Structure formats: structure tokens, C-alpha cells
Amino acid sequence: MKTGAILDRIDLHVDVAAVTAAELVLPPPAEGSAEVAARVAAARAVQTARYRDHAARTNAEAEGPLLDAVATPDESGRQLLAQAAVAMKLTARGYTRILRVARTIADLAGHDTIGRIHLAEALSYRRQPPRN
């Protein structure tokens, strides 16, 4: 199995730098844990309603025509995804994973449609295999 095929099985990859001592004294983030939990609960409620008549329960489980129906990006998002698919050499699996993650990002933001910004964020979470 090639490295890309392995990475296609991972939805999100986020590098997190160590916290410095100076950062420990900064004020807390504007959005606290309770607010994040509320956004996640709202996004899950949207997904529950979206998939109530389907076997899928979440964006991660949506496939084929169902995924096409719920995760079709707007035109600028479609163009970005098409460019990224070529530049990043996305497989079909990688492509659909990007759509699922973008759909979830849009849900967390309270948007009914997937825009370029949602796809850009989803693409930023994709780990690239080492290039020689």
C-alpha cells in the first residue's frame, strides 16, 4: 500500500506546536469549551435531521449520491477542489473525505452550503505525503 493510500484513511491531521511559557499568561480564547460544545451539538442536530431518512447518521457515513446531494460545493468551492485534486493528486477516497470534512465545517459554522472557505479549511487538514 502506498503512503497516499494510507493517508487517505485519515480525515484530519493537525500539527500542534508546544505551548510556550509566554502563551500561558495570555487571556483565554474568546470561545470557551461550553461555546464549542454548543456548536458541536448544533452541528450534530443538523446532521441528525439531514440523515433522518437515510442509513447514514453523520457526514462521515454519507456516500455516493447522498454525499453528492448534501456536499456539493458552490462554484468557487468546486473550482478550488478541482485545482486541489490535481495539485495534491487526490484519490477518489481523498476527494470524498475532503467533501465530508468540508460539509462538517460548514455545519459547525451554521451554513447550509459548502463554500470555498470550508473547502480551504478541509484541505488544510490533509496531510501530504513526503515529496522526493
N, C-alpha and C positions, 0 to 999 in steps of 0.2 A: 504494500500500500504506500502511495506517495505521501509526502508531507502535506500537500494541499488537501488530499482526501481526508486525512486525519483532522486537519484544522477545520474542514467543512462540518465536522460533527460538534464543534464548539460554537455556541451562539455569540458569546461576549468574551472579549479579552481586554482587560483594563490594567495598564501598568500604574501602580500607585507608588509615588515617591515617599520616602520616610518623612515623618513629621519632624521639623526642626524645633529646637527649644524656643526660638523666637515666635514660631507659629502657635505655640501652646498658649501664649498670652494674648492672642488676638481675640476679638469679640466672637461670640458664637455665630454660626451661619444664620442668615435671615430665615431660612426654612428649617424648622426643627423636626425631630423624629415624628412627632404627632401629625404635623402637616404632611410629611412624606407618606406616613401610613394612611392618612385620609385620601391622598391622591391615588395610592395603590388600590385601596378598597373601591374607590370610584371607578378606576380603570377595570378592575375585576368585575364589577357590577355591569359595566358596559359590555364586556365580553360575554358574561352570562346571558345577557339579553340578546346579544348578537347571535349567539350559537344555540339558543333555546330549542330550535327545531332541527338541530344537526347533531351528529355524533361527536363532533369536536366540542370541547368546553372552553378552550383558550386559543389565542392566536398561535401558540406553539403547536397546536394539534390540527390547525386548518391546512388542508392540502388541495391540490388540483383546482377544479373550477370554483370551489368555495373560497380558497385563498385568492384566486383571481378576482372574485366578486367583492371581497372585503378589503383587499390590499392593493388595489390599482392606484398607482400614484398619479398626481396631477402631471401636466405636460412637462414642466421644468424638472420635476422629480423623475419622470420617466427618462428624460434626456440624461440626467446625472447618472442614473442607474445603468443606462446603456453604455455610457462612457466608462463608468467604473467596471462594468462587466468585462470590457475589453482590456482596460489598463491593468486590472487586478487579476485577469484571467480567471474569472469566477466560473465555477462549475454550475450545473443546474441546481445542485444541492445548496451551494453557497449563495446563489441568486435568491432562492426561495427563503433561505434563512435571513437574508438581509430584509426581504419584504416582511417577514413575520416580526422581526425586531422593530422595523420602522412602524408597523401597524401598532405595536405596543407603545412605542414612544409617542405616537400621535394620540393614543388613548390616554396616556399619562398627562399629556398636555391639554386634553379635553377637545381634540379636533376630530371631526367626522371623517376627514380625508387625509391622505398621506401627501405631504408636501416635500419639496426639496430639502428643507431643513431637517425633517425627520429622517430622510434617507441619508443625508450627510452625517448625521449623528450615528445612525446604524452602521454606516460604512466605517466610521472612526473606531468602532468597537471590534472590527475584524482584524485579526492577527494575520500578518503577511508572512509567508514562508521566507526563509533567508534566500537572498539572491546572490548568485555567484558571479 
